[in-house]
Amino acid sequence: MQNLRRIGCPSPAAILFLSAIIATTATAKPFTYVNARFGQSCTFPDDIFDNPMPEPENGDGQQWLSADGASLTCSGINNVDNDTPKGFVAQEKASTEPGYTVTYSKTGKNWAVLSGTKDGKVFYERRLFGKDDVIRTVFIEYPLALKAKYDSLAGTIAKSLSGP
């Protein structure tokens, strides 16, 4: 199955994502991004997130912007601090950064999800903690006024995050 993904066959997560996209919006066109450095991937409608930013020199991920002020980032980092899902969530909940509030969090054995507000925008973040000591992340941010449009889409995109 791993080799099939490398040659372009969609993963089960991508298939579920495509089904959700078809159900939520008939015009959404799915796109699957695969990062060459860390191998993380995520699937999203590229007719919404249609403005790709240049990939950074270190090749750790990429960001896409939408015309209505939303952004999506799919990236990876080396887990140099041996962070864990529970440790990550506890640290974020304890943050005293002005304008930053975590309103939802959940953790599993190798993943964490956070949602909340930051500087007047809604954010949704999912992290996968890999056995290869890489943390793979999808981070979606959008204006509070667009909550109805992006809430279910953000969850679907976040669930599509995968890695080796």
C-alpha positions, 0 to 999 in steps of 0.5 A, a space after each residue: 500500500 505504501 508503494 501505491 501512494 508513492 505512484 499517485 494512488 489516493 490513501 484511505 484518508 484522501 478517499 474519505 476526504 474526497 467524499 466529505 468535500 463532495 458532500 459539503 461543496 460541489 465546486 471544491 477540487 481536492 489536492 493532495 500535498 506531499 512533502 519531500 523532506 518529511 513525507 507528511 501529506 494533507 488533502 484540501 480543496 485547492 479552489 479554496 486554498 488557491 494561493 500557494 506560498 513559496 516553500 521555505 529553503 529548508 523544505 519543511 512544508 508549505 502554506 496556502 492562502 485563500 481569497 477570504 483570509 484563511 490559511 493552511 499550513 502543512 509542515 514537519 519538524 524534527 522532535 528535538 525536545 522529545 515532545 509528546 501529544 499530552 505535553 504539547 497540549 499542556 504547554 499550549 493550554 498554559 500559554 499566556 500569549 495575548 489574544 491566544 485561547 485554546 477552546 478544544 483539545 484532544 490527544 491520542 497515543 501519537 496525535 494531538 488536536 487543538 482549536 481556539 482563537 488567536 488574534 481574532 481568528 479561529 485556528 485548528 491544528 493537528 499534530 502527528 508524532 511519528 516514530 521517526 522523531 518527526 512531528 507532522 502538522 496541519 494548521 488552519 486559520 480563518 477569520 471568526 466571521 467565516 466559522 460556518 464555512 471553515 469549521 467542518 472543512 478544517 476538521 476534514 483537512 486535519 484528518 487527512 494529515 498523514 506521514 510515513 
